[in-house]
Amino acid sequence: MKDNFNHRRWFKNQYLGESTEDNINEMMLSPERIERFEGVADPSDLKLLHDMLGTVGEDWMRDEFDKEDIKEYINYLIDQIFRF
């Protein structure tokens, strides 16, 4: 049977603390900024992005990647797309 304990997450939470990370995320993306992003993008494109992230995210999580791993990978993809 596989061990489901996520050592990486445990060490990261020991260093940062989960609530600290949540506070940082809340400060970075306010409801107003979310509304602005969503107001600029085509609604059907946003839905497609949401659905596709959900689909591949489920695959990754089934393969034992955690949410932070997925965020890091998405950031990597963004950096590859916007190289300026």
Number of C-alpha atoms within 10 A of each C-alpha: 3 4 5 7 9 11 9 12 15 12 11 13 14 10 10 10 12 13 10 12 12 10 10 10 11 11 8 8 10 11 9 9 11 10 10 11 12 12 10 8 10 10 11 9 10 13 11 11 12 11 12 12 14 12 11 12 17 13 12 15 13 10 9 13 14 15 13 12 15 16 12 11 12 13 12 11 11 11 11 10 9 7 6 5
